[in-house]
Amino acid sequence: MTVKGGAACAECARLEREREAARRVGDWSRVTDCVVLLRRHPQHGGKPVVRP
Ligand SMILES: [Zn+2]
């Protein structure tokens, strides 16, 4: 499996797996939830998330 962007963070990796699983079963509210949580995750191994 390829890791994209800054998914070196264990929590984000978990969220990405959950997002993919939710997408597969068509649970879009959960997909959105995971996307929001991924965007808002504050720290990734000491690197702050780049915000728009
Ligand atoms: Zn993270």
mmCIF file of the protein (N, C-alpha, C, O) and its ligand, coordinates in Angstrom:
data_MODEL
# 
_entry.id   MODEL 
# 
loop_
_entity.id 
_entity.type 
_entity.pdbx_number_of_molecules 
1 polymer     1 
2 non-polymer 1 
# 
_entity_poly.entity_id                      1 
_entity_poly.type                           'polypeptide(L)' 
_entity_poly.nstd_linkage                   no 
_entity_poly.nstd_monomer                   no 
_entity_poly.pdbx_seq_one_letter_code       MTVKGGAACAECARLEREREAARRVGDWSRVTDCVVLLRRHPQHGGKPVVRP 
_entity_poly.pdbx_seq_one_letter_code_can   MTVKGGAACAECARLEREREAARRVGDWSRVTDCVVLLRRHPQHGGKPVVRP 
_entity_poly.pdbx_strand_id                 A 
# 
loop_
_entity_poly_seq.entity_id 
_entity_poly_seq.num 
_entity_poly_seq.mon_id 
_entity_poly_seq.hetero 
1 1  MET n 
1 2  THR n 
1 3  VAL n 
1 4  LYS n 
1 5  GLY n 
1 6  GLY n 
1 7  ALA n 
1 8  ALA n 
1 9  CYS n 
1 10 ALA n 
1 11 GLU n 
1 12 CYS n 
1 13 ALA n 
1 14 ARG n 
1 15 LEU n 
1 16 GLU n 
1 17 ARG n 
1 18 GLU n 
1 19 ARG n 
1 20 GLU n 
1 21 ALA n 
1 22 ALA n 
1 23 ARG n 
1 24 ARG n 
1 25 VAL n 
1 26 GLY n 
1 27 ASP n 
1 28 TRP n 
1 29 SER n 
1 30 ARG n 
1 31 VAL n 
1 32 THR n 
1 33 ASP n 
1 34 CYS n 
1 35 VAL n 
1 36 VAL n 
1 37 LEU n 
1 38 LEU n 
1 39 ARG n 
1 40 ARG n 
1 41 HIS n 
1 42 PRO n 
1 43 GLN n 
1 44 HIS n 
1 45 GLY n 
1 46 GLY n 
1 47 LYS n 
1 48 PRO n 
1 49 VAL n 
1 50 VAL n 
1 51 ARG n 
1 52 PRO n 
# 
loop_
_struct_asym.id 
_struct_asym.entity_id 
A 1 
B 2 
# 
loop_
_chem_comp.id 
_chem_comp.type 
_chem_comp.mon_nstd_flag 
ALA 'L-peptide linking' y 
ARG 'L-peptide linking' y 
ASP 'L-peptide linking' y 
CYS 'L-peptide linking' y 
GLN 'L-peptide linking' y 
GLU 'L-peptide linking' y 
GLY 'peptide linking'   y 
HIS 'L-peptide linking' y 
LEU 'L-peptide linking' y 
LYS 'L-peptide linking' y 
MET 'L-peptide linking' y 
PRO 'L-peptide linking' y 
SER 'L-peptide linking' y 
THR 'L-peptide linking' y 
TRP 'L-peptide linking' y 
VAL 'L-peptide linking' y 
ZN  non-polymer         . 
# 
_pdbx_entity_nonpoly.entity_id   2 
_pdbx_entity_nonpoly.name        ? 
_pdbx_entity_nonpoly.comp_id     ZN 
# 
_pdbx_nonpoly_scheme.asym_id         B 
_pdbx_nonpoly_scheme.entity_id       2 
_pdbx_nonpoly_scheme.mon_id          ZN 
_pdbx_nonpoly_scheme.ndb_seq_num     1 
_pdbx_nonpoly_scheme.pdb_seq_num     101 
_pdbx_nonpoly_scheme.auth_seq_num    101 
_pdbx_nonpoly_scheme.pdb_mon_id      ZN 
_pdbx_nonpoly_scheme.auth_mon_id     ZN 
_pdbx_nonpoly_scheme.pdb_strand_id   A 
_pdbx_nonpoly_scheme.pdb_ins_code    . 
# 
loop_
_atom_site.group_PDB 
_atom_site.id 
_atom_site.type_symbol 
_atom_site.label_atom_id 
_atom_site.label_alt_id 
_atom_site.label_comp_id 
_atom_site.label_asym_id 
_atom_site.label_entity_id 
_atom_site.label_seq_id 
_atom_site.pdbx_PDB_ins_code 
_atom_site.Cartn_x 
_atom_site.Cartn_y 
_atom_site.Cartn_z 
_atom_site.occupancy 
_atom_site.B_iso_or_equiv 
_atom_site.pdbx_formal_charge 
_atom_site.auth_seq_id 
_atom_site.auth_comp_id 
_atom_site.auth_asym_id 
_atom_site.auth_atom_id 
_atom_site.pdbx_PDB_model_num 
ATOM   1   N  N  . MET A 1 1  ? 0.836   -1.204 0.000  1.00 0.00 ? 1   MET A N  1 
ATOM   2   C  CA . MET A 1 1  ? 0.000   0.000  0.000  1.00 0.00 ? 1   MET A CA 1 
ATOM   3   C  C  . MET A 1 1  ? 0.874   1.258  0.000  1.00 0.00 ? 1   MET A C  1 
ATOM   4   O  O  . MET A 1 1  ? 1.862   1.330  0.731  1.00 0.00 ? 1   MET A O  1 
ATOM   5   N  N  . THR A 1 2  ? 0.518   2.214  -0.795 1.00 0.00 ? 2   THR A N  1 
ATOM   6   C  CA . THR A 1 2  ? 1.293   3.451  -0.879 1.00 0.00 ? 2   THR A CA 1 
ATOM   7   C  C  . THR A 1 2  ? 0.777   4.481  0.131  1.00 0.00 ? 2   THR A C  1 
ATOM   8   O  O  . THR A 1 2  ? -0.426  4.696  0.279  1.00 0.00 ? 2   THR A O  1 
ATOM   9   N  N  . VAL A 1 3  ? 1.729   5.101  0.812  1.00 0.00 ? 3   VAL A N  1 
ATOM   10  C  CA . VAL A 1 3  ? 1.363   6.146  1.767  1.00 0.00 ? 3   VAL A CA 1 
ATOM   11  C  C  . VAL A 1 3  ? 1.507   7.500  1.098  1.00 0.00 ? 3   VAL A C  1 
ATOM   12  O  O  . VAL A 1 3  ? 2.575   7.858  0.600  1.00 0.00 ? 3   VAL A O  1 
ATOM   13  N  N  . LYS A 1 4  ? 0.410   8.247  1.096  1.00 0.00 ? 4   LYS A N  1 
ATOM   14  C  CA . LYS A 1 4  ? 0.432   9.553  0.447  1.00 0.00 ? 4   LYS A CA 1 
ATOM   15  C  C  . LYS A 1 4  ? 0.677   10.673 1.451  1.00 0.00 ? 4   LYS A C  1 
ATOM   16  O  O  . LYS A 1 4  ? 0.326   10.559 2.625  1.00 0.00 ? 4   LYS A O  1 
ATOM   17  N  N  . GLY A 1 5  ? 1.273   11.735 0.982  1.00 0.00 ? 5   GLY A N  1 
ATOM   18  C  CA . GLY A 1 5  ? 1.404   12.963 1.757  1.00 0.00 ? 5   GLY A CA 1 
ATOM   19  C  C  . GLY A 1 5  ? 2.057   12.739 3.108  1.00 0.00 ? 5   GLY A C  1 
ATOM   20  O  O  . GLY A 1 5  ? 3.115   12.116 3.191  1.00 0.00 ? 5   GLY A O  1 
ATOM   21  N  N  . GLY A 1 6  ? 1.447   13.233 4.151  1.00 0.00 ? 6   GLY A N  1 
ATOM   22  C  CA . GLY A 1 6  ? 2.057   13.170 5.477  1.00 0.00 ? 6   GLY A CA 1 
ATOM   23  C  C  . GLY A 1 6  ? 1.442   12.108 6.355  1.00 0.00 ? 6   GLY A C  1 
ATOM   24  O  O  . GLY A 1 6  ? 1.226   12.333 7.546  1.00 0.00 ? 6   GLY A O  1 
ATOM   25  N  N  . ALA A 1 7  ? 1.155   10.948 5.780  1.00 0.00 ? 7   ALA A N  1 
ATOM   26  C  CA . ALA A 1 7  ? 0.505   9.897  6.541  1.00 0.00 ? 7   ALA A CA 1 
ATOM   27  C  C  . ALA A 1 7  ? 1.502   9.044  7.322  1.00 0.00 ? 7   ALA A C  1 
ATOM   28  O  O  . ALA A 1 7  ? 1.257   7.862  7.562  1.00 0.00 ? 7   ALA A O  1 
ATOM   29  N  N  . ALA A 1 8  ? 2.622   9.641  7.716  1.00 0.00 ? 8   ALA A N  1 
ATOM   30  C  CA . ALA A 1 8  ? 3.563   8.942  8.582  1.00 0.00 ? 8   ALA A CA 1 
ATOM   31  C  C  . ALA A 1 8  ? 2.997   8.847  9.992  1.00 0.00 ? 8   ALA A C  1 
ATOM   32  O  O  . ALA A 1 8  ? 3.506   8.100  10.828 1.00 0.00 ? 8   ALA A O  1 
ATOM   33  N  N  . CYS A 1 9  ? 1.946   9.606  10.243 1.00 0.00 ? 9   CYS A N  1 
ATOM   34  C  CA . CYS A 1 9  ? 1.288   9.623  11.538 1.00 0.00 ? 9   CYS A CA 1 
ATOM   35  C  C  . CYS A 1 9  ? 0.382   8.402  11.678 1.00 0.00 ? 9   CYS A C  1 
ATOM   36  O  O  . CYS A 1 9  ? -0.439  8.129  10.802 1.00 0.00 ? 9   CYS A O  1 
ATOM   37  N  N  . ALA A 1 10 ? 0.530   7.677  12.769 1.00 0.00 ? 10  ALA A N  1 
ATOM   38  C  CA . ALA A 1 10 ? -0.236  6.446  12.979 1.00 0.00 ? 10  ALA A CA 1 
ATOM   39  C  C  . ALA A 1 10 ? -1.734  6.722  13.036 1.00 0.00 ? 10  ALA A C  1 
ATOM   40  O  O  . ALA A 1 10 ? -2.538  5.954  12.507 1.00 0.00 ? 10  ALA A O  1 
ATOM   41  N  N  . GLU A 1 11 ? -2.094  7.812  13.673 1.00 0.00 ? 11  GLU A N  1 
ATOM   42  C  CA . GLU A 1 11 ? -3.511  8.160  13.792 1.00 0.00 ? 11  GLU A CA 1 
ATOM   43  C  C  . GLU A 1 11 ? -4.107  8.459  12.419 1.00 0.00 ? 11  GLU A C  1 
ATOM   44  O  O  . GLU A 1 11 ? -5.219  8.029  12.113 1.00 0.00 ? 11  GLU A O  1 
ATOM   45  N  N  . CYS A 1 12 ? -3.363  9.199  11.594 1.00 0.00 ? 12  CYS A N  1 
ATOM   46  C  CA . CYS A 1 12 ? -3.852  9.515  10.258 1.00 0.00 ? 12  CYS A CA 1 
ATOM   47  C  C  . CYS A 1 12 ? -3.934  8.252  9.398  1.00 0.00 ? 12  CYS A C  1 
ATOM   48  O  O  . CYS A 1 12 ? -4.863  8.105  8.604  1.00 0.00 ? 12  CYS A O  1 
ATOM   49  N  N  . ALA A 1 13 ? -2.980  7.351  9.548  1.00 0.00 ? 13  ALA A N  1 
ATOM   50  C  CA . ALA A 1 13 ? -3.014  6.099  8.803  1.00 0.00 ? 13  ALA A CA 1 
ATOM   51  C  C  . ALA A 1 13 ? -4.266  5.306  9.167  1.00 0.00 ? 13  ALA A C  1 
ATOM   52  O  O  . ALA A 1 13 ? -4.913  4.704  8.311  1.00 0.00 ? 13  ALA A O  1 
ATOM   53  N  N  . ARG A 1 14 ? -4.586  5.323  10.453 1.00 0.00 ? 14  ARG A N  1 
ATOM   54  C  CA . ARG A 1 14 ? -5.786  4.630  10.921 1.00 0.00 ? 14  ARG A CA 1 
ATOM   55  C  C  . ARG A 1 14 ? -7.037  5.290  10.342 1.00 0.00 ? 14  ARG A C  1 
ATOM   56  O  O  . ARG A 1 14 ? -7.962  4.610  9.897  1.00 0.00 ? 14  ARG A O  1 
ATOM   57  N  N  . LEU A 1 15 ? -7.050  6.614  10.354 1.00 0.00 ? 15  LEU A N  1 
ATOM   58  C  CA . LEU A 1 15 ? -8.203  7.348  9.823  1.00 0.00 ? 15  LEU A CA 1 
ATOM   59  C  C  . LEU A 1 15 ? -8.368  7.108  8.328  1.00 0.00 ? 15  LEU A C  1 
ATOM   60  O  O  . LEU A 1 15 ? -9.491  6.995  7.836  1.00 0.00 ? 15  LEU A O  1 
ATOM   61  N  N  . GLU A 1 16 ? -7.251  7.030  7.605  1.00 0.00 ? 16  GLU A N  1 
ATOM   62  C  CA . GLU A 1 16 ? -7.327  6.787  6.161  1.00 0.00 ? 16  GLU A CA 1 
ATOM   63  C  C  . GLU A 1 16 ? -7.881  5.397  5.870  1.00 0.00 ? 16  GLU A C  1 
ATOM   64  O  O  . GLU A 1 16 ? -8.662  5.216  4.936  1.00 0.00 ? 16  GLU A O  1 
ATOM   65  N  N  . ARG A 1 17 ? -7.473  4.418  6.674  1.00 0.00 ? 17  ARG A N  1 
ATOM   66  C  CA . ARG A 1 17 ? -8.022  3.071  6.489  1.00 0.00 ? 17  ARG A CA 1 
ATOM   67  C  C  . ARG A 1 17 ? -9.506  3.065  6.778  1.00 0.00 ? 17  ARG A C  1 
ATOM   68  O  O  . ARG A 1 17 ? -10.283 2.442  6.055  1.00 0.00 ? 17  ARG A O  1 
ATOM   69  N  N  . GLU A 1 18 ? -9.910  3.765  7.849  1.00 0.00 ? 18  GLU A N  1 
ATOM   70  C  CA . GLU A 1 18 ? -11.319 3.821  8.208  1.00 0.00 ? 18  GLU A CA 1 
ATOM   71  C  C  . GLU A 1 18 ? -12.127 4.525  7.117  1.00 0.00 ? 18  GLU A C  1 
ATOM   72  O  O  . GLU A 1 18 ? -13.239 4.112  6.787  1.00 0.00 ? 18  GLU A O  1 
ATOM   73  N  N  . ARG A 1 19 ? -11.552 5.591  6.567  1.00 0.00 ? 19  ARG A N  1 
ATOM   74  C  CA . ARG A 1 19 ? -12.219 6.330  5.495  1.00 0.00 ? 19  ARG A CA 1 
ATOM   75  C  C  . ARG A 1 19 ? -12.450 5.435  4.280  1.00 0.00 ? 19  ARG A C  1 
ATOM   76  O  O  . ARG A 1 19 ? -13.531 5.435  3.690  1.00 0.00 ? 19  ARG A O  1 
ATOM   77  N  N  . GLU A 1 20 ? -11.413 4.671  3.914  1.00 0.00 ? 20  GLU A N  1 
ATOM   78  C  CA . GLU A 1 20 ? -11.546 3.774  2.761  1.00 0.00 ? 20  GLU A CA 1 
ATOM   79  C  C  . GLU A 1 20 ? -12.583 2.687  3.028  1.00 0.00 ? 20  GLU A C  1 
ATOM   80  O  O  . GLU A 1 20 ? -13.369 2.342  2.145  1.00 0.00 ? 20  GLU A O  1 
ATOM   81  N  N  . ALA A 1 21 ? -12.584 2.157  4.231  1.00 0.00 ? 21  ALA A N  1 
ATOM   82  C  CA . ALA A 1 21 ? -13.558 1.123  4.594  1.00 0.00 ? 21  ALA A CA 1 
ATOM   83  C  C  . ALA A 1 21 ? -14.975 1.684  4.551  1.00 0.00 ? 21  ALA A C  1 
ATOM   84  O  O  . ALA A 1 21 ? -15.897 1.022  4.076  1.00 0.00 ? 21  ALA A O  1 
ATOM   85  N  N  . ALA A 1 22 ? -15.143 2.910  5.050  1.00 0.00 ? 22  ALA A N  1 
ATOM   86  C  CA . ALA A 1 22 ? -16.463 3.552  5.052  1.00 0.00 ? 22  ALA A CA 1 
ATOM   87  C  C  . ALA A 1 22 ? -16.923 3.832  3.629  1.00 0.00 ? 22  ALA A C  1 
ATOM   88  O  O  . ALA A 1 22 ? -18.099 3.669  3.306  1.00 0.00 ? 22  ALA A O  1 
ATOM   89  N  N  . ARG A 1 23 ? -15.980 4.258  2.771  1.00 0.00 ? 23  ARG A N  1 
ATOM   90  C  CA . ARG A 1 23 ? -16.314 4.537  1.378  1.00 0.00 ? 23  ARG A CA 1 
ATOM   91  C  C  . ARG A 1 23 ? -16.788 3.276  0.671  1.00 0.00 ? 23  ARG A C  1 
ATOM   92  O  O  . ARG A 1 23 ? -17.706 3.313  -0.148 1.00 0.00 ? 23  ARG A O  1 
ATOM   93  N  N  . ARG A 1 24 ? -16.142 2.152  1.003  1.00 0.00 ? 24  ARG A N  1 
ATOM   94  C  CA . ARG A 1 24 ? -16.489 0.885  0.370  1.00 0.00 ? 24  ARG A CA 1 
ATOM   95  C  C  . ARG A 1 24 ? -17.924 0.467  0.695  1.00 0.00 ? 24  ARG A C  1 
ATOM   96  O  O  . ARG A 1 24 ? -18.621 -0.095 -0.150 1.00 0.00 ? 24  ARG A O  1 
ATOM   97  N  N  . VAL A 1 25 ? -18.358 0.745  1.926  1.00 0.00 ? 25  VAL A N  1 
ATOM   98  C  CA . VAL A 1 25 ? -19.714 0.358  2.317  1.00 0.00 ? 25  VAL A CA 1 
ATOM   99  C  C  . VAL A 1 25 ? -20.726 1.477  2.074  1.00 0.00 ? 25  VAL A C  1 
ATOM   100 O  O  . VAL A 1 25 ? -21.911 1.322  2.370  1.00 0.00 ? 25  VAL A O  1 
ATOM   101 N  N  . GLY A 1 26 ? -20.248 2.619  1.527  1.00 0.00 ? 26  GLY A N  1 
ATOM   102 C  CA . GLY A 1 26 ? -21.155 3.707  1.187  1.00 0.00 ? 26  GLY A CA 1 
ATOM   103 C  C  . GLY A 1 26 ? -21.618 4.523  2.381  1.00 0.00 ? 26  GLY A C  1 
ATOM   104 O  O  . GLY A 1 26 ? -22.672 5.158  2.340  1.00 0.00 ? 26  GLY A O  1 
ATOM   105 N  N  . ASP A 1 27 ? -20.814 4.503  3.458  1.00 0.00 ? 27  ASP A N  1 
ATOM   106 C  CA . ASP A 1 27 ? -21.151 5.282  4.646  1.00 0.00 ? 27  ASP A CA 1 
ATOM   107 C  C  . ASP A 1 27 ? -20.521 6.674  4.538  1.00 0.00 ? 27  ASP A C  1 
ATOM   108 O  O  . ASP A 1 27 ? -19.461 6.941  5.103  1.00 0.00 ? 27  ASP A O  1 
ATOM   109 N  N  . TRP A 1 28 ? -21.204 7.552  3.796  1.00 0.00 ? 28  TRP A N  1 
ATOM   110 C  CA . TRP A 1 28 ? -20.609 8.847  3.440  1.00 0.00 ? 28  TRP A CA 1 
ATOM   111 C  C  . TRP A 1 28 ? -20.473 9.797  4.614  1.00 0.00 ? 28  TRP A C  1 
ATOM   112 O  O  . TRP A 1 28 ? -19.565 10.628 4.626  1.00 0.00 ? 28  TRP A O  1 
ATOM   113 N  N  . SER A 1 29 ? -21.347 9.695  5.597  1.00 0.00 ? 29  SER A N  1 
ATOM   114 C  CA . SER A 1 29 ? -21.207 10.572 6.764  1.00 0.00 ? 29  SER A CA 1 
ATOM   115 C  C  . SER A 1 29 ? -19.930 10.227 7.526  1.00 0.00 ? 29  SER A C  1 
ATOM   116 O  O  . SER A 1 29 ? -19.267 11.106 8.077  1.00 0.00 ? 29  SER A O  1 
ATOM   117 N  N  . ARG A 1 30 ? -19.594 8.939  7.549  1.00 0.00 ? 30  ARG A N  1 
ATOM   118 C  CA . ARG A 1 30 ? -18.366 8.516  8.221  1.00 0.00 ? 30  ARG A CA 1 
ATOM   119 C  C  . ARG A 1 30 ? -17.140 8.891  7.392  1.00 0.00 ? 30  ARG A C  1 
ATOM   120 O  O  . ARG A 1 30 ? -16.103 9.262  7.941  1.00 0.00 ? 30  ARG A O  1 
ATOM   121 N  N  . VAL A 1 31 ? -17.264 8.792  6.077  1.00 0.00 ? 31  VAL A N  1 
ATOM   122 C  CA . VAL A 1 31 ? -16.175 9.224  5.196  1.00 0.00 ? 31  VAL A CA 1 
ATOM   123 C  C  . VAL A 1 31 ? -15.857 10.692 5.451  1.00 0.00 ? 31  VAL A C  1 
ATOM   124 O  O  . VAL A 1 31 ? -14.697 11.062 5.635  1.00 0.00 ? 31  VAL A O  1 
ATOM   125 N  N  . THR A 1 32 ? -16.895 11.526 5.461  1.00 0.00 ? 32  THR A N  1 
ATOM   126 C  CA . THR A 1 32 ? -16.718 12.960 5.708  1.00 0.00 ? 32  THR A CA 1 
ATOM   127 C  C  . THR A 1 32 ? -16.087 13.200 7.072  1.00 0.00 ? 32  THR A C  1 
ATOM   128 O  O  . THR A 1 32 ? -15.211 14.051 7.222  1.00 0.00 ? 32  THR A O  1 
ATOM   129 N  N  . ASP A 1 33 ? -16.540 12.445 8.058  1.00 0.00 ? 33  ASP A N  1 
ATOM   130 C  CA . ASP A 1 33 ? -16.006 12.560 9.410  1.00 0.00 ? 33  ASP A CA 1 
ATOM   131 C  C  . ASP A 1 33 ? -14.504 12.301 9.426  1.00 0.00 ? 33  ASP A C  1 
ATOM   132 O  O  . ASP A 1 33 ? -13.744 13.047 10.045 1.00 0.00 ? 33  ASP A O  1 
ATOM   133 N  N  . CYS A 1 34 ? -14.085 11.248 8.748  1.00 0.00 ? 34  CYS A N  1 
ATOM   134 C  CA . CYS A 1 34 ? -12.665 10.890 8.697  1.00 0.00 ? 34  CYS A CA 1 
ATOM   135 C  C  . CYS A 1 34 ? -11.857 11.955 7.961  1.00 0.00 ? 34  CYS A C  1 
ATOM   136 O  O  . CYS A 1 34 ? -10.749 12.294 8.375  1.00 0.00 ? 34  CYS A O  1 
ATOM   137 N  N  . VAL A 1 35 ? -12.413 12.482 6.872  1.00 0.00 ? 35  VAL A N  1 
ATOM   138 C  CA . VAL A 1 35 ? -11.723 13.518 6.103  1.00 0.00 ? 35  VAL A CA 1 
ATOM   139 C  C  . VAL A 1 35 ? -11.504 14.754 6.975  1.00 0.00 ? 35  VAL A C  1 
ATOM   140 O  O  . VAL A 1 35 ? -10.423 15.343 6.975  1.00 0.00 ? 35  VAL A O  1 
ATOM   141 N  N  . VAL A 1 36 ? -12.535 15.136 7.709  1.00 0.00 ? 36  VAL A N  1 
ATOM   142 C  CA . VAL A 1 36 ? -12.428 16.301 8.593  1.00 0.00 ? 36  VAL A CA 1 
ATOM   143 C  C  . VAL A 1 36 ? -11.384 16.056 9.677  1.00 0.00 ? 36  VAL A C  1 
ATOM   144 O  O  . VAL A 1 36 ? -10.562 16.928 9.961  1.00 0.00 ? 36  VAL A O  1 
ATOM   145 N  N  . LEU A 1 37 ? -11.416 14.884 10.274 1.00 0.00 ? 37  LEU A N  1 
ATOM   146 C  CA . LEU A 1 37 ? -10.456 14.559 11.326 1.00 0.00 ? 37  LEU A CA 1 
ATOM   147 C  C  . LEU A 1 37 ? -9.030  14.558 10.789 1.00 0.00 ? 37  LEU A C  1 
ATOM   148 O  O  . LEU A 1 37 ? -8.109  15.010 11.470 1.00 0.00 ? 37  LEU A O  1 
ATOM   149 N  N  . LEU A 1 38 ? -8.841  14.049 9.565  1.00 0.00 ? 38  LEU A N  1 
ATOM   150 C  CA . LEU A 1 38 ? -7.516  14.042 8.943  1.00 0.00 ? 38  LEU A CA 1 
ATOM   151 C  C  . LEU A 1 38 ? -7.021  15.462 8.717  1.00 0.00 ? 38  LEU A C  1 
ATOM   152 O  O  . LEU A 1 38 ? -5.852  15.761 8.958  1.00 0.00 ? 38  LEU A O  1 
ATOM   153 N  N  . ARG A 1 39 ? -7.903  16.330 8.257  1.00 0.00 ? 39  ARG A N  1 
ATOM   154 C  CA . ARG A 1 39 ? -7.515  17.724 7.998  1.00 0.00 ? 39  ARG A CA 1 
ATOM   155 C  C  . ARG A 1 39 ? -7.171  18.467 9.269  1.00 0.00 ? 39  ARG A C  1 
ATOM   156 O  O  . ARG A 1 39 ? -6.297  19.333 9.290  1.00 0.00 ? 39  ARG A O  1 
ATOM   157 N  N  . ARG A 1 40 ? -7.882  18.110 10.336 1.00 0.00 ? 40  ARG A N  1 
ATOM   158 C  CA . ARG A 1 40 ? -7.693  18.856 11.575 1.00 0.00 ? 40  ARG A CA 1 
ATOM   159 C  C  . ARG A 1 40 ? -6.635  18.260 12.478 1.00 0.00 ? 40  ARG A C  1 
ATOM   160 O  O  . ARG A 1 40 ? -6.315  18.835 13.518 1.00 0.00 ? 40  ARG A O  1 
ATOM   161 N  N  . HIS A 1 41 ? -6.083  17.110 12.098 1.00 0.00 ? 41  HIS A N  1 
ATOM   162 C  CA . HIS A 1 41 ? -5.105  16.498 12.976 1.00 0.00 ? 41  HIS A CA 1 
ATOM   163 C  C  . HIS A 1 41 ? -3.942  17.457 13.199 1.00 0.00 ? 41  HIS A C  1 
ATOM   164 O  O  . HIS A 1 41 ? -3.266  17.838 12.243 1.00 0.00 ? 41  HIS A O  1 
ATOM   165 N  N  . PRO A 1 42 ? -3.698  17.853 14.446 1.00 0.00 ? 42  PRO A N  1 
ATOM   166 C  CA . PRO A 1 42 ? -2.803  18.981 14.713 1.00 0.00 ? 42  PRO A CA 1 
ATOM   167 C  C  . PRO A 1 42 ? -1.325  18.704 14.478 1.00 0.00 ? 42  PRO A C  1 
ATOM   168 O  O  . PRO A 1 42 ? -0.631  19.567 13.940 1.00 0.00 ? 42  PRO A O  1 
ATOM   169 N  N  . GLN A 1 43 ? -0.823  17.557 14.852 1.00 0.00 ? 43  GLN A N  1 
ATOM   170 C  CA . GLN A 1 43 ? 0.614   17.308 14.758 1.00 0.00 ? 43  GLN A CA 1 
ATOM   171 C  C  . GLN A 1 43 ? 0.881   15.972 14.073 1.00 0.00 ? 43  GLN A C  1 
ATOM   172 O  O  . GLN A 1 43 ? 0.130   15.011 14.238 1.00 0.00 ? 43  GLN A O  1 
ATOM   173 N  N  . HIS A 1 44 ? 1.972   15.933 13.295 1.00 0.00 ? 44  HIS A N  1 
ATOM   174 C  CA . HIS A 1 44 ? 2.391   14.694 12.653 1.00 0.00 ? 44  HIS A CA 1 
ATOM   175 C  C  . HIS A 1 44 ? 3.879   14.522 12.887 1.00 0.00 ? 44  HIS A C  1 
ATOM   176 O  O  . HIS A 1 44 ? 4.705   14.982 12.098 1.00 0.00 ? 44  HIS A O  1 
ATOM   177 N  N  . GLY A 1 45 ? 4.209   13.855 13.980 1.00 0.00 ? 45  GLY A N  1 
ATOM   178 C  CA . GLY A 1 45 ? 5.612   13.659 14.309 1.00 0.00 ? 45  GLY A CA 1 
ATOM   179 C  C  . GLY A 1 45 ? 6.344   14.973 14.501 1.00 0.00 ? 45  GLY A C  1 
ATOM   180 O  O  . GLY A 1 45 ? 7.523   15.075 14.160 1.00 0.00 ? 45  GLY A O  1 
ATOM   181 N  N  . GLY A 1 46 ? 5.667   15.989 15.045 1.00 0.00 ? 46  GLY A N  1 
ATOM   182 C  CA . GLY A 1 46 ? 6.286   17.283 15.319 1.00 0.00 ? 46  GLY A CA 1 
ATOM   183 C  C  . GLY A 1 46 ? 6.080   18.303 14.223 1.00 0.00 ? 46  GLY A C  1 
ATOM   184 O  O  . GLY A 1 46 ? 6.344   19.490 14.416 1.00 0.00 ? 46  GLY A O  1 
ATOM   185 N  N  . LYS A 1 47 ? 5.600   17.840 13.050 1.00 0.00 ? 47  LYS A N  1 
ATOM   186 C  CA . LYS A 1 47 ? 5.360   18.777 11.961 1.00 0.00 ? 47  LYS A CA 1 
ATOM   187 C  C  . LYS A 1 47 ? 3.930   19.298 12.012 1.00 0.00 ? 47  LYS A C  1 
ATOM   188 O  O  . LYS A 1 47 ? 2.993   18.501 11.977 1.00 0.00 ? 47  LYS A O  1 
ATOM   189 N  N  . PRO A 1 48 ? 3.739   20.583 12.093 1.00 0.00 ? 48  PRO A N  1 
ATOM   190 C  CA . PRO A 1 48 ? 2.393   21.135 12.086 1.00 0.00 ? 48  PRO A CA 1 
ATOM   191 C  C  . PRO A 1 48 ? 1.733   20.982 10.733 1.00 0.00 ? 48  PRO A C  1 
ATOM   192 O  O  . PRO A 1 48 ? 2.398   21.032 9.698  1.00 0.00 ? 48  PRO A O  1 
ATOM   193 N  N  . VAL A 1 49 ? 0.420   20.796 10.743 1.00 0.00 ? 49  VAL A N  1 
ATOM   194 C  CA . VAL A 1 49 ? -0.331  20.679 9.502  1.00 0.00 ? 49  VAL A CA 1 
ATOM   195 C  C  . VAL A 1 49 ? -0.384  22.044 8.811  1.00 0.00 ? 49  VAL A C  1 
ATOM   196 O  O  . VAL A 1 49 ? -0.585  23.082 9.442  1.00 0.00 ? 49  VAL A O  1 
ATOM   197 N  N  . VAL A 1 50 ? -0.196  21.999 7.502  1.00 0.00 ? 50  VAL A N  1 
ATOM   198 C  CA . VAL A 1 50 ? -0.302  23.231 6.719  1.00 0.00 ? 50  VAL A CA 1 
ATOM   199 C  C  . VAL A 1 50 ? -1.780  23.570 6.540  1.00 0.00 ? 50  VAL A C  1 
ATOM   200 O  O  . VAL A 1 50 ? -2.563  22.767 6.034  1.00 0.00 ? 50  VAL A O  1 
ATOM   201 N  N  . ARG A 1 51 ? -2.137  24.765 6.964  1.00 0.00 ? 51  ARG A N  1 
ATOM   202 C  CA . ARG A 1 51 ? -3.537  25.169 6.852  1.00 0.00 ? 51  ARG A CA 1 
ATOM   203 C  C  . ARG A 1 51 ? -3.721  26.173 5.723  1.00 0.00 ? 51  ARG A C  1 
ATOM   204 O  O  . ARG A 1 51 ? -2.834  26.980 5.446  1.00 0.00 ? 51  ARG A O  1 
ATOM   205 N  N  . PRO A 1 52 ? -4.865  26.116 5.082  1.00 0.00 ? 52  PRO A N  1 
ATOM   206 C  CA . PRO A 1 52 ? -5.155  27.070 4.007  1.00 0.00 ? 52  PRO A CA 1 
ATOM   207 C  C  . PRO A 1 52 ? -5.304  28.498 4.536  1.00 0.00 ? 52  PRO A C  1 
ATOM   208 O  O  . PRO A 1 52 ? -5.549  29.422 3.760  1.00 0.00 ? 52  PRO A O  1 
HETATM 209 ZN ZN . ZN  B 2 .  ? -1.970  12.777 11.998 1.00 0.00 2 101 ZN  A ZN 1 
# 
